[in-house]
Amino acid sequence: MIEVVRPGPLATVQDLGRPGYAHLGVPRSGAADAPSLRLANRLVGNPEDAAGIEFTLGNAALRFHASAWIAVTGAPVDLRLDGRPRGMNAPVHVPAGGTLSLGTPTRGLRGYLAVRGGLTCEETLGSRSTDLLSGLGPAPLAPGVHLPIGETGAPITVDLAPVPPLPDEPELRIVPGPRDDWFADDALAVLISKPFTVTPASNRVGVRLDGPRLVRTREGELSSEGMVTGALQVPPDGNPILFLTDHPTTGGYPVIAVVRHRDHALAAQLRPGDLVRFRLA
């Protein structure tokens, strides 16, 4: 068992989500930065879809009631085991009774912890992910919560995974549409011309942005239509919302563009105050 001593601002159990239920109004959910969770699992010999912990802004502590192998990936943090520094993006052995602590990220927003054997919380619709929008899956972690660990995975064969640093000003690639015809002719040019600022109202549902106003030329609202992760939905105020993994399955605001799948992980690491740019793919 792993005991949550301190969850930080927000810590949740996440795997790769519950795809295939959007027609029932159930978001996919899962790790917002899926490549980081996949990497953490590979480092400890787990299948890539094993459940781990997603930390938001770190500042967390966990106590291990039995020895375990773990790996921490994602936003760079000061990682310590019983007060001694340990490296990220590498397997770390935690002795029985050991306490692992994570500091606040120096850049980025979300970190991931995988433990060899994976977390074996109860599944909902085939996934152990916490969905903050629908309320499915385990509740956000709180002090005193105990998390069960599964059986040992495959042998550990990697001692370190080189990971490039997060950029100072991320640039996300977009594909126009499907509703770019609802906007002024220069709206796409405005979208890619200047950086947008990430606002504090952002969460796992979406990144709310502040910047040049995207002017609409059509009045009224759409009938609700399907939404995808990466959609840039634009409310009447002209400031786009970039949908992340807990986004609603439908929406009535027009989507001016969609961020390419390969850049979703970078979008998931945006934190309040960050600047982000868009460019046409």
PyRosetta script that sets phi, psi and omega in degrees:
from pyrosetta import init, pose_from_sequence

init()
pose = pose_from_sequence("MIEVVRPGPLATVQDLGRPGYAHLGVPRSGAADAPSLRLANRLVGNPEDAAGIEFTLGNAALRFHASAWIAVTGAPVDLRLDGRPRGMNAPVHVPAGGTLSLGTPTRGLRGYLAVRGGLTCEETLGSRSTDLLSGLGPAPLAPGVHLPIGETGAPITVDLAPVPPLPDEPELRIVPGPRDDWFADDALAVLISKPFTVTPASNRVGVRLDGPRLVRTREGELSSEGMVTGALQVPPDGNPILFLTDHPTTGGYPVIAVVRHRDHALAAQLRPGDLVRFRLA")
pose.set_psi(1, 146.7)
pose.set_omega(1, 171.1)
pose.set_phi(2, -109.8)
pose.set_psi(2, 129.9)
pose.set_omega(2, 178.0)
pose.set_phi(3, -102.6)
pose.set_psi(3, 128.9)
pose.set_omega(3, 176.4)
pose.set_phi(4, -80.0)
pose.set_psi(4, 113.4)
pose.set_omega(4, 176.6)
pose.set_phi(5, -86.9)
pose.set_psi(5, -45.5)
pose.set_omega(5, -179.8)
pose.set_phi(6, -146.5)
pose.set_psi(6, 118.6)
pose.set_omega(6, -176.5)
pose.set_phi(7, -84.7)
pose.set_psi(7, -11.0)
pose.set_omega(7, -172.9)
pose.set_phi(8, 76.5)
pose.set_psi(8, -169.7)
pose.set_omega(8, -177.5)
pose.set_phi(9, -57.5)
pose.set_psi(9, -39.1)
pose.set_omega(9, 177.8)
pose.set_phi(10, -161.4)
pose.set_psi(10, 125.6)
pose.set_omega(10, 174.6)
pose.set_phi(11, -134.4)
pose.set_psi(11, 132.5)
pose.set_omega(11, -178.0)
pose.set_phi(12, -136.5)
pose.set_psi(12, 156.4)
pose.set_omega(12, 171.6)
pose.set_phi(13, -81.2)
pose.set_psi(13, 131.9)
pose.set_omega(13, -179.8)
pose.set_phi(14, -141.7)
pose.set_psi(14, 141.2)
pose.set_omega(14, 165.3)
pose.set_phi(15, -121.4)
pose.set_psi(15, -144.8)
pose.set_omega(15, -179.3)
pose.set_phi(16, -93.8)
pose.set_psi(16, 13.6)
pose.set_omega(16, 168.9)
pose.set_phi(17, 94.8)
pose.set_psi(17, -175.5)
pose.set_omega(17, -177.0)
pose.set_phi(18, -123.3)
pose.set_psi(18, 75.6)
pose.set_omega(18, 180.0)
pose.set_phi(19, -69.9)
pose.set_psi(19, 158.9)
pose.set_omega(19, 173.0)
pose.set_phi(20, 96.4)
pose.set_psi(20, 4.6)
pose.set_omega(20, -177.5)
pose.set_phi(21, -119.6)
pose.set_psi(21, 12.1)
pose.set_omega(21, -178.0)
pose.set_phi(22, -60.7)
pose.set_psi(22, -33.0)
pose.set_omega(22, 179.9)
pose.set_phi(23, -67.3)
pose.set_psi(23, -14.0)
pose.set_omega(23, 176.2)
pose.set_phi(24, -101.4)
pose.set_psi(24, 5.5)
pose.set_omega(24, -179.8)
pose.set_phi(25, 82.9)
pose.set_psi(25, 15.8)
pose.set_omega(25, -178.8)
pose.set_phi(26, -103.5)
pose.set_psi(26, 116.3)
pose.set_omega(26, 178.6)
pose.set_phi(27, -64.3)
pose.set_psi(27, 160.7)
pose.set_omega(27, 176.7)
pose.set_phi(28, -66.9)
pose.set_psi(28, -42.0)
pose.set_omega(28, -175.7)
pose.set_phi(29, 59.3)
pose.set_psi(29, -148.8)
pose.set_omega(29, -176.5)
pose.set_phi(30, 90.2)
pose.set_psi(30, 179.3)
pose.set_omega(30, -178.3)
pose.set_phi(31, -56.8)
pose.set_psi(31, 129.5)
pose.set_omega(31, 178.4)
pose.set_phi(32, -65.4)
pose.set_psi(32, -38.4)
pose.set_omega(32, 175.3)
pose.set_phi(33, -108.5)
pose.set_psi(33, 79.4)
pose.set_omega(33, -174.3)
pose.set_phi(34, -60.1)
pose.set_psi(34, -40.6)
pose.set_omega(34, 179.1)
pose.set_phi(35, -58.0)
pose.set_psi(35, -34.5)
pose.set_omega(35, 179.3)
pose.set_phi(36, -68.6)
pose.set_psi(36, -39.8)
pose.set_omega(36, 176.4)
pose.set_phi(37, -66.7)
pose.set_psi(37, -41.7)
pose.set_omega(37, 178.5)
pose.set_phi(38, -58.3)
pose.set_psi(38, -44.4)
pose.set_omega(38, -179.3)
pose.set_phi(39, -63.4)
pose.set_psi(39, -45.8)
pose.set_omega(39, 180.0)
pose.set_phi(40, -58.2)
pose.set_psi(40, -42.0)
pose.set_omega(40, 179.2)
pose.set_phi(41, -66.0)
pose.set_psi(41, -42.1)
pose.set_omega(41, 179.2)
pose.set_phi(42, -62.1)
pose.set_psi(42, -37.4)
pose.set_omega(42, -177.7)
pose.set_phi(43, -63.5)
pose.set_psi(43, -27.6)
pose.set_omega(43, -179.0)
pose.set_phi(44, -107.3)
pose.set_psi(44, 12.0)
pose.set_omega(44, 174.7)
pose.set_phi(45, 82.3)
pose.set_psi(45, 17.5)
pose.set_omega(45, 178.4)
pose.set_phi(46, -90.6)
pose.set_psi(46, 159.4)
pose.set_omega(46, 163.5)
pose.set_phi(47, -59.5)
pose.set_psi(47, 149.1)
pose.set_omega(47, -175.5)
pose.set_phi(48, -61.4)
pose.set_psi(48, -24.2)
pose.set_omega(48, -176.4)
pose.set_phi(49, -94.2)
pose.set_psi(49, 9.7)
pose.set_omega(49, 178.3)
pose.set_phi(50, -64.2)
pose.set_psi(50, 149.4)
pose.set_omega(50, -178.5)
pose.set_phi(51, -77.2)
pose.set_psi(51, 138.4)
pose.set_omega(51, 174.9)
pose.set_phi(52, -136.1)
pose.set_psi(52, -161.2)
pose.set_omega(52, -179.8)
pose.set_phi(53, -114.7)
pose.set_psi(53, 133.1)
pose.set_omega(53, 172.5)
pose.set_phi(54, -103.2)
pose.set_psi(54, 122.1)
pose.set_omega(54, 178.5)
pose.set_phi(55, -103.8)
pose.set_psi(55, 138.5)
pose.set_omega(55, 174.7)
pose.set_phi(56, -108.9)
pose.set_psi(56, 115.2)
pose.set_omega(56, -177.5)
pose.set_phi(57, 62.3)
pose.set_psi(57, 23.8)
pose.set_omega(57, 170.3)
pose.set_phi(58, 55.8)
pose.set_psi(58, -133.2)
pose.set_omega(58, 179.4)
pose.set_phi(59, 55.0)
pose.set_psi(59, 47.6)
pose.set_omega(59, -174.8)
pose.set_phi(60, -126.2)
pose.set_psi(60, 163.6)
pose.set_omega(60, 176.6)
pose.set_phi(61, -146.3)
pose.set_psi(61, 140.2)
pose.set_omega(61, 179.7)
pose.set_phi(62, -131.2)
pose.set_psi(62, 141.4)
pose.set_omega(62, 175.2)
pose.set_phi(63, -112.3)
pose.set_psi(63, 133.4)
pose.set_omega(63, -176.8)
pose.set_phi(64, -102.8)
pose.set_psi(64, 122.5)
pose.set_omega(64, -178.0)
pose.set_phi(65, -83.1)
pose.set_psi(65, -11.8)
pose.set_omega(65, 174.5)
pose.set_phi(66, -142.0)
pose.set_psi(66, 158.8)
pose.set_omega(66, 179.6)
pose.set_phi(67, -63.2)
pose.set_psi(67, 149.1)
pose.set_omega(67, -176.2)
pose.set_phi(68, -157.7)
pose.set_psi(68, 159.6)
pose.set_omega(68, 169.8)
pose.set_phi(69, -105.8)
pose.set_psi(69, 132.8)
pose.set_omega(69, -179.4)
pose.set_phi(70, -133.3)
pose.set_psi(70, 165.9)
pose.set_omega(70, 170.6)
pose.set_phi(71, -145.2)
pose.set_psi(71, 142.2)
pose.set_omega(71, 178.7)
pose.set_phi(72, -120.3)
pose.set_psi(72, 130.0)
pose.set_omega(72, -178.0)
pose.set_phi(73, -132.4)
pose.set_psi(73, -177.2)
pose.set_omega(73, 177.0)
pose.set_phi(74, 92.2)
pose.set_psi(74, -145.0)
pose.set_omega(74, -178.0)
pose.set_phi(75, -56.8)
pose.set_psi(75, 131.6)
pose.set_omega(75, -175.4)
pose.set_phi(76, -67.1)
pose.set_psi(76, 128.3)
pose.set_omega(76, 179.7)
pose.set_phi(77, -133.4)
pose.set_psi(77, 162.4)
pose.set_omega(77, 170.0)
pose.set_phi(78, -77.2)
pose.set_psi(78, 111.6)
pose.set_omega(78, -175.8)
pose.set_phi(79, -105.5)
pose.set_psi(79, 126.4)
pose.set_omega(79, -177.8)
pose.set_phi(80, -134.3)
pose.set_psi(80, 140.7)
pose.set_omega(80, 175.7)
pose.set_phi(81, -115.0)
pose.set_psi(81, 114.3)
pose.set_omega(81, -175.3)
pose.set_phi(82, 50.0)
pose.set_psi(82, 41.0)
pose.set_omega(82, 175.8)
pose.set_phi(83, 86.3)
pose.set_psi(83, -6.6)
pose.set_omega(83, -178.1)
pose.set_phi(84, -101.8)
pose.set_psi(84, 137.1)
pose.set_omega(84, -176.6)
pose.set_phi(85, -62.9)
pose.set_psi(85, 142.2)
pose.set_omega(85, 173.9)
pose.set_phi(86, -133.8)
pose.set_psi(86, 158.6)
pose.set_omega(86, -175.6)
pose.set_phi(87, -91.9)
pose.set_psi(87, 147.9)
pose.set_omega(87, 172.8)
pose.set_phi(88, -83.2)
pose.set_psi(88, 168.1)
pose.set_omega(88, 176.2)
pose.set_phi(89, 57.2)
pose.set_psi(89, 35.3)
pose.set_omega(89, -179.6)
pose.set_phi(90, -154.8)
pose.set_psi(90, 149.9)
pose.set_omega(90, 175.6)
pose.set_phi(91, -65.4)
pose.set_psi(91, 139.4)
pose.set_omega(91, 178.8)
pose.set_phi(92, -130.6)
pose.set_psi(92, 128.6)
pose.set_omega(92, 177.2)
pose.set_phi(93, -88.5)
pose.set_psi(93, 127.8)
pose.set_omega(93, 179.2)
pose.set_phi(94, -111.1)
pose.set_psi(94, 120.6)
pose.set_omega(94, 178.9)
pose.set_phi(95, -73.8)
pose.set_psi(95, 160.5)
pose.set_omega(95, 176.1)
pose.set_phi(96, -57.0)
pose.set_psi(96, 132.3)
pose.set_omega(96, -177.8)
pose.set_phi(97, 86.9)
pose.set_psi(97, -3.9)
pose.set_omega(97, -178.3)
pose.set_phi(98, -73.4)
pose.set_psi(98, 150.7)
pose.set_omega(98, 177.8)
pose.set_phi(99, -118.4)
pose.set_psi(99, 124.6)
pose.set_omega(99, 179.4)
pose.set_phi(100, -103.9)
pose.set_psi(100, 131.1)
pose.set_omega(100, 179.6)
pose.set_phi(101, -125.7)
pose.set_psi(101, 145.5)
pose.set_omega(101, 178.9)
pose.set_phi(102, -120.1)
pose.set_psi(102, 131.9)
pose.set_omega(102, 175.5)
pose.set_phi(103, -82.3)
pose.set_psi(103, -168.2)
pose.set_omega(103, 177.3)
pose.set_phi(104, -84.8)
pose.set_psi(104, 135.9)
pose.set_omega(104, -178.9)
pose.set_phi(105, -59.4)
pose.set_psi(105, 142.0)
pose.set_omega(105, 174.3)
pose.set_phi(106, -78.3)
pose.set_psi(106, -20.7)
pose.set_omega(106, 177.3)
pose.set_phi(107, -158.6)
pose.set_psi(107, 152.7)
pose.set_omega(107, -178.6)
pose.set_phi(108, 80.4)
pose.set_psi(108, -176.5)
pose.set_omega(108, -169.6)
pose.set_phi(109, -128.4)
pose.set_psi(109, -41.3)
pose.set_omega(109, -168.4)
pose.set_phi(110, -118.3)
pose.set_psi(110, 134.7)
pose.set_omega(110, 175.0)
pose.set_phi(111, -118.2)
pose.set_psi(111, 160.1)
pose.set_omega(111, -175.8)
pose.set_phi(112, -133.0)
pose.set_psi(112, 135.8)
pose.set_omega(112, 175.6)
pose.set_phi(113, -118.9)
pose.set_psi(113, 125.4)
pose.set_omega(113, 171.8)
pose.set_phi(114, -112.2)
pose.set_psi(114, 143.1)
pose.set_omega(114, 176.5)
pose.set_phi(115, -120.4)
pose.set_psi(115, 138.9)
pose.set_omega(115, -177.8)
pose.set_phi(116, -59.3)
pose.set_psi(116, 124.3)
pose.set_omega(116, -173.6)
pose.set_phi(117, 103.7)
pose.set_psi(117, -18.8)
pose.set_omega(117, 178.8)
pose.set_phi(118, 73.2)
pose.set_psi(118, 161.3)
pose.set_omega(118, 174.0)
pose.set_phi(119, -83.5)
pose.set_psi(119, 139.2)
pose.set_omega(119, -174.7)
pose.set_phi(120, -117.9)
pose.set_psi(120, 43.0)
pose.set_omega(120, 172.4)
pose.set_phi(121, -61.2)
pose.set_psi(121, 163.2)
pose.set_omega(121, -179.6)
pose.set_phi(122, -63.5)
pose.set_psi(122, 139.2)
pose.set_omega(122, 178.7)
pose.set_phi(123, -84.8)
pose.set_psi(123, 149.3)
pose.set_omega(123, 170.8)
pose.set_phi(124, -128.9)
pose.set_psi(124, 119.6)
pose.set_omega(124, -176.3)
pose.set_phi(125, 52.4)
pose.set_psi(125, 42.5)
pose.set_omega(125, 173.1)
pose.set_phi(126, 80.1)
pose.set_psi(126, 9.3)
pose.set_omega(126, -178.1)
pose.set_phi(127, -141.2)
pose.set_psi(127, 151.7)
pose.set_omega(127, 175.8)
pose.set_phi(128, -100.5)
pose.set_psi(128, 9.3)
pose.set_omega(128, -175.9)
pose.set_phi(129, -71.9)
pose.set_psi(129, 142.5)
pose.set_omega(129, 171.0)
pose.set_phi(130, -84.4)
pose.set_psi(130, 122.8)
pose.set_omega(130, 178.0)
pose.set_phi(131, -108.2)
pose.set_psi(131, 109.6)
pose.set_omega(131, -175.8)
pose.set_phi(132, -71.3)
pose.set_psi(132, -23.4)
pose.set_omega(132, -179.1)
pose.set_phi(133, -79.8)
pose.set_psi(133, -49.6)
pose.set_omega(133, -176.3)
pose.set_phi(134, -89.6)
pose.set_psi(134, -19.0)
pose.set_omega(134, -176.8)
pose.set_phi(135, 83.1)
pose.set_psi(135, 6.7)
pose.set_omega(135, 178.0)
pose.set_phi(136, -75.2)
pose.set_psi(136, 155.1)
pose.set_omega(136, 176.8)
pose.set_phi(137, 84.9)
pose.set_psi(137, -176.8)
pose.set_omega(137, -178.2)
pose.set_phi(138, -61.9)
pose.set_psi(138, 151.5)
pose.set_omega(138, 175.1)
pose.set_phi(139, -67.2)
pose.set_psi(139, 152.9)
pose.set_omega(139, 172.6)
pose.set_phi(140, -49.9)
pose.set_psi(140, 143.8)
pose.set_omega(140, -173.6)
pose.set_phi(141, -68.6)
pose.set_psi(141, 145.3)
pose.set_omega(141, -178.5)
pose.set_phi(142, -135.6)
pose.set_psi(142, 158.6)
pose.set_omega(142, 177.7)
pose.set_phi(143, -54.4)
pose.set_psi(143, 135.4)
pose.set_omega(143, 178.8)
pose.set_phi(144, 92.8)
pose.set_psi(144, -11.5)
pose.set_omega(144, 177.3)
pose.set_phi(145, -67.6)
pose.set_psi(145, 138.4)
pose.set_omega(145, 177.3)
pose.set_phi(146, -110.8)
pose.set_psi(146, 131.2)
pose.set_omega(146, -177.4)
pose.set_phi(147, -112.3)
pose.set_psi(147, 124.2)
pose.set_omega(147, 180.0)
pose.set_phi(148, -76.8)
pose.set_psi(148, 147.4)
pose.set_omega(148, 179.7)
pose.set_phi(149, -112.1)
pose.set_psi(149, 140.6)
pose.set_omega(149, -179.4)
pose.set_phi(150, -80.4)
pose.set_psi(150, -173.4)
pose.set_omega(150, 179.9)
pose.set_phi(151, -70.7)
pose.set_psi(151, 156.2)
pose.set_omega(151, -177.1)
pose.set_phi(152, -56.2)
pose.set_psi(152, 139.5)
pose.set_omega(152, -179.8)
pose.set_phi(153, -87.4)
pose.set_psi(153, -156.3)
pose.set_omega(153, -179.7)
pose.set_phi(154, -70.7)
pose.set_psi(154, 164.6)
pose.set_omega(154, 178.8)
pose.set_phi(155, -59.1)
pose.set_psi(155, 148.4)
pose.set_omega(155, 176.9)
pose.set_phi(156, -84.5)
pose.set_psi(156, 124.8)
pose.set_omega(156, -173.7)
pose.set_phi(157, -122.5)
pose.set_psi(157, -1.6)
pose.set_omega(157, -177.6)
pose.set_phi(158, -121.5)
pose.set_psi(158, 136.0)
pose.set_omega(158, 179.9)
pose.set_phi(159, -103.5)
pose.set_psi(159, -14.0)
pose.set_omega(159, 179.1)
pose.set_phi(160, -166.3)
pose.set_psi(160, 139.0)
pose.set_omega(160, 176.9)
pose.set_phi(161, -116.8)
pose.set_psi(161, 111.4)
pose.set_omega(161, 177.2)
pose.set_phi(162, -63.0)
pose.set_psi(162, 131.1)
pose.set_omega(162, -178.7)
pose.set_phi(163, -128.7)
pose.set_psi(163, 128.8)
pose.set_omega(163, 179.4)
pose.set_phi(164, -67.5)
pose.set_psi(164, 150.7)
pose.set_omega(164, 179.2)
pose.set_phi(165, -69.3)
pose.set_psi(165, 154.4)
pose.set_omega(165, 174.7)
pose.set_phi(166, -70.1)
pose.set_psi(166, 141.0)
pose.set_omega(166, -177.7)
pose.set_phi(167, -71.5)
pose.set_psi(167, 154.2)
pose.set_omega(167, 177.2)
pose.set_phi(168, -64.7)
pose.set_psi(168, -40.3)
pose.set_omega(168, -179.4)
pose.set_phi(169, -134.4)
pose.set_psi(169, 91.6)
pose.set_omega(169, -175.5)
pose.set_phi(170, -59.5)
pose.set_psi(170, 149.2)
pose.set_omega(170, 175.6)
pose.set_phi(171, -123.9)
pose.set_psi(171, 119.7)
pose.set_omega(171, -176.5)
pose.set_phi(172, -104.9)
pose.set_psi(172, 132.1)
pose.set_omega(172, 179.8)
pose.set_phi(173, -83.3)
pose.set_psi(173, 136.6)
pose.set_omega(173, -176.5)
pose.set_phi(174, -126.2)
pose.set_psi(174, 154.9)
pose.set_omega(174, 170.8)
pose.set_phi(175, -113.6)
pose.set_psi(175, 128.2)
pose.set_omega(175, -177.4)
pose.set_phi(176, -63.9)
pose.set_psi(176, 153.3)
pose.set_omega(176, 173.7)
pose.set_phi(177, 90.7)
pose.set_psi(177, -179.5)
pose.set_omega(177, 13.7)
pose.set_phi(178, -86.2)
pose.set_psi(178, -3.7)
pose.set_omega(178, -175.4)
pose.set_phi(179, -119.8)
pose.set_psi(179, 32.4)
pose.set_omega(179, 178.7)
pose.set_phi(180, -66.3)
pose.set_psi(180, -16.7)
pose.set_omega(180, 178.0)
pose.set_phi(181, -74.5)
pose.set_psi(181, -4.5)
pose.set_omega(181, 176.0)
pose.set_phi(182, -85.7)
pose.set_psi(182, -2.4)
pose.set_omega(182, -172.4)
pose.set_phi(183, -117.1)
pose.set_psi(183, 163.9)
pose.set_omega(183, 176.6)
pose.set_phi(184, -57.3)
pose.set_psi(184, 155.4)
pose.set_omega(184, -175.4)
pose.set_phi(185, -58.6)
pose.set_psi(185, -29.0)
pose.set_omega(185, -177.5)
pose.set_phi(186, -96.1)
pose.set_psi(186, 7.8)
pose.set_omega(186, -173.5)
pose.set_phi(187, -62.0)
pose.set_psi(187, -43.0)
pose.set_omega(187, 179.0)
pose.set_phi(188, -64.5)
pose.set_psi(188, -39.5)
pose.set_omega(188, 177.4)
pose.set_phi(189, -62.5)
pose.set_psi(189, -39.2)
pose.set_omega(189, 177.0)
pose.set_phi(190, -64.4)
pose.set_psi(190, -42.4)
pose.set_omega(190, -177.8)
pose.set_phi(191, -58.5)
pose.set_psi(191, -38.1)
pose.set_omega(191, -175.5)
pose.set_phi(192, -97.4)
pose.set_psi(192, -1.7)
pose.set_omega(192, -172.9)
pose.set_phi(193, -85.8)
pose.set_psi(193, -30.7)
pose.set_omega(193, -174.1)
pose.set_phi(194, -136.6)
pose.set_psi(194, 156.8)
pose.set_omega(194, 178.0)
pose.set_phi(195, -74.0)
pose.set_psi(195, 154.5)
pose.set_omega(195, 173.2)
pose.set_phi(196, -110.3)
pose.set_psi(196, 153.0)
pose.set_omega(196, 179.7)
pose.set_phi(197, -103.4)
pose.set_psi(197, 133.8)
pose.set_omega(197, 176.8)
pose.set_phi(198, -76.2)
pose.set_psi(198, 129.0)
pose.set_omega(198, -177.5)
pose.set_phi(199, -94.0)
pose.set_psi(199, 161.1)
pose.set_omega(199, 178.8)
pose.set_phi(200, -66.3)
pose.set_psi(200, -13.0)
pose.set_omega(200, -179.4)
pose.set_phi(201, -79.0)
pose.set_psi(201, 6.0)
pose.set_omega(201, -178.2)
pose.set_phi(202, -78.0)
pose.set_psi(202, 152.4)
pose.set_omega(202, 177.5)
pose.set_phi(203, -158.9)
pose.set_psi(203, -163.5)
pose.set_omega(203, -178.5)
pose.set_phi(204, -70.8)
pose.set_psi(204, -16.4)
pose.set_omega(204, 176.1)
pose.set_phi(205, -75.1)
pose.set_psi(205, -45.9)
pose.set_omega(205, -178.7)
pose.set_phi(206, -168.5)
pose.set_psi(206, 158.5)
pose.set_omega(206, 176.4)
pose.set_phi(207, -98.4)
pose.set_psi(207, 113.9)
pose.set_omega(207, 178.3)
pose.set_phi(208, -86.5)
pose.set_psi(208, 131.5)
pose.set_omega(208, -171.8)
pose.set_phi(209, -117.8)
pose.set_psi(209, 149.8)
pose.set_omega(209, 177.1)
pose.set_phi(210, -126.4)
pose.set_psi(210, 129.8)
pose.set_omega(210, -178.5)
pose.set_phi(211, 177.6)
pose.set_psi(211, -152.1)
pose.set_omega(211, 179.3)
pose.set_phi(212, -57.4)
pose.set_psi(212, 133.4)
pose.set_omega(212, -177.1)
pose.set_phi(213, -72.4)
pose.set_psi(213, 133.4)
pose.set_omega(213, 177.5)
pose.set_phi(214, -94.2)
pose.set_psi(214, 108.9)
pose.set_omega(214, -170.9)
pose.set_phi(215, -83.2)
pose.set_psi(215, 128.6)
pose.set_omega(215, 176.2)
pose.set_phi(216, -91.3)
pose.set_psi(216, 146.9)
pose.set_omega(216, 177.3)
pose.set_phi(217, -110.1)
pose.set_psi(217, -6.9)
pose.set_omega(217, 178.1)
pose.set_phi(218, -113.6)
pose.set_psi(218, 134.8)
pose.set_omega(218, 179.9)
pose.set_phi(219, -87.2)
pose.set_psi(219, 169.6)
pose.set_omega(219, 176.5)
pose.set_phi(220, 81.0)
pose.set_psi(220, -172.7)
pose.set_omega(220, -178.3)
pose.set_phi(221, -126.7)
pose.set_psi(221, 156.6)
pose.set_omega(221, 174.8)
pose.set_phi(222, -73.5)
pose.set_psi(222, 155.7)
pose.set_omega(222, 161.6)
pose.set_phi(223, -66.3)
pose.set_psi(223, 146.9)
pose.set_omega(223, -178.3)
pose.set_phi(224, -55.0)
pose.set_psi(224, 135.6)
pose.set_omega(224, 177.4)
pose.set_phi(225, -138.0)
pose.set_psi(225, 165.1)
pose.set_omega(225, -175.3)
pose.set_phi(226, -62.0)
pose.set_psi(226, 143.7)
pose.set_omega(226, 178.1)
pose.set_phi(227, -118.9)
pose.set_psi(227, 151.0)
pose.set_omega(227, 179.6)
pose.set_phi(228, -124.7)
pose.set_psi(228, 158.2)
pose.set_omega(228, 173.0)
pose.set_phi(229, -61.1)
pose.set_psi(229, 134.9)
pose.set_omega(229, -177.9)
pose.set_phi(230, 96.9)
pose.set_psi(230, -8.1)
pose.set_omega(230, 179.5)
pose.set_phi(231, -64.9)
pose.set_psi(231, 137.1)
pose.set_omega(231, 173.5)
pose.set_phi(232, -101.4)
pose.set_psi(232, 92.2)
pose.set_omega(232, -178.6)
pose.set_phi(233, -88.5)
pose.set_psi(233, 138.2)
pose.set_omega(233, -174.1)
pose.set_phi(234, -119.1)
pose.set_psi(234, 108.4)
pose.set_omega(234, 174.3)
pose.set_phi(235, -69.0)
pose.set_psi(235, 175.2)
pose.set_omega(235, -178.3)
pose.set_phi(236, -58.9)
pose.set_psi(236, -23.8)
pose.set_omega(236, -179.4)
pose.set_phi(237, -74.7)
pose.set_psi(237, -6.5)
pose.set_omega(237, 176.0)
pose.set_phi(238, 84.2)
pose.set_psi(238, -0.2)
pose.set_omega(238, 178.0)
pose.set_phi(239, -97.6)
pose.set_psi(239, 121.3)
pose.set_omega(239, -173.7)
pose.set_phi(240, -72.4)
pose.set_psi(240, 153.7)
pose.set_omega(240, 172.4)
pose.set_phi(241, -117.6)
pose.set_psi(241, 122.4)
pose.set_omega(241, 179.1)
pose.set_phi(242, -92.3)
pose.set_psi(242, 112.0)
pose.set_omega(242, -175.3)
pose.set_phi(243, -72.6)
pose.set_psi(243, 132.1)
pose.set_omega(243, 173.8)
pose.set_phi(244, -105.3)
pose.set_psi(244, -161.6)
pose.set_omega(244, -164.3)
pose.set_phi(245, -72.2)
pose.set_psi(245, -21.3)
pose.set_omega(245, 177.7)
pose.set_phi(246, -96.8)
pose.set_psi(246, 19.5)
pose.set_omega(246, -176.2)
pose.set_phi(247, -64.7)
pose.set_psi(247, 155.7)
pose.set_omega(247, 175.1)
pose.set_phi(248, -65.5)
pose.set_psi(248, 153.9)
pose.set_omega(248, -177.3)
pose.set_phi(249, -78.7)
pose.set_psi(249, -17.8)
pose.set_omega(249, 176.9)
pose.set_phi(250, -134.6)
pose.set_psi(250, 163.3)
pose.set_omega(250, 177.6)
pose.set_phi(251, -163.5)
pose.set_psi(251, 160.3)
pose.set_omega(251, -177.0)
pose.set_phi(252, -114.5)
pose.set_psi(252, -1.1)
pose.set_omega(252, 174.7)
pose.set_phi(253, -89.3)
pose.set_psi(253, 146.2)
pose.set_omega(253, -177.9)
pose.set_phi(254, -69.1)
pose.set_psi(254, 144.6)
pose.set_omega(254, 178.1)
pose.set_phi(255, -102.6)
pose.set_psi(255, 114.0)
pose.set_omega(255, -176.7)
pose.set_phi(256, -78.6)
pose.set_psi(256, -28.7)
pose.set_omega(256, -178.2)
pose.set_phi(257, -165.0)
pose.set_psi(257, 167.0)
pose.set_omega(257, 179.8)
pose.set_phi(258, -129.7)
pose.set_psi(258, 131.8)
pose.set_omega(258, 178.1)
pose.set_phi(259, -73.0)
pose.set_psi(259, 135.5)
pose.set_omega(259, 179.9)
pose.set_phi(260, -58.9)
pose.set_psi(260, 147.0)
pose.set_omega(260, -176.4)
pose.set_phi(261, -56.4)
pose.set_psi(261, -38.3)
pose.set_omega(261, -176.3)
pose.set_phi(262, -66.0)
pose.set_psi(262, -17.0)
pose.set_omega(262, -179.4)
pose.set_phi(263, -101.3)
pose.set_psi(263, 3.1)
pose.set_omega(263, -179.9)
pose.set_phi(264, -61.7)
pose.set_psi(264, -39.9)
pose.set_omega(264, -179.3)
pose.set_phi(265, -63.3)
pose.set_psi(265, -39.6)
pose.set_omega(265, 178.0)
pose.set_phi(266, -65.2)
pose.set_psi(266, -39.4)
pose.set_omega(266, 177.4)
pose.set_phi(267, -63.0)
pose.set_psi(267, -35.6)
pose.set_omega(267, -178.6)
pose.set_phi(268, -68.1)
pose.set_psi(268, -17.7)
pose.set_omega(268, -179.7)
pose.set_phi(269, -95.3)
pose.set_psi(269, 3.5)
pose.set_omega(269, 177.3)
pose.set_phi(270, -70.2)
pose.set_psi(270, 134.5)
pose.set_omega(270, -179.6)
pose.set_phi(271, -120.9)
pose.set_psi(271, 157.4)
pose.set_omega(271, -179.9)
pose.set_phi(272, -51.3)
pose.set_psi(272, 133.2)
pose.set_omega(272, -178.6)
pose.set_phi(273, 95.3)
pose.set_psi(273, -17.7)
pose.set_omega(273, 178.6)
pose.set_phi(274, -66.3)
pose.set_psi(274, 150.2)
pose.set_omega(274, 170.1)
pose.set_phi(275, -100.2)
pose.set_psi(275, 140.7)
pose.set_omega(275, 179.2)
pose.set_phi(276, -138.3)
pose.set_psi(276, 141.2)
pose.set_omega(276, 177.9)
pose.set_phi(277, -114.4)
pose.set_psi(277, 159.4)
pose.set_omega(277, 175.6)
pose.set_phi(278, -122.9)
pose.set_psi(278, 148.2)
pose.set_omega(278, 173.0)
pose.set_phi(279, -143.2)
pose.set_psi(279, 150.9)
pose.set_omega(279, 180.0)
pose.set_phi(280, -70.0)
pose.set_psi(280, 132.6)
pose.set_omega(280, -177.7)
pose.set_phi(281, -71.8)
pose.dump_pdb("model.pdb")
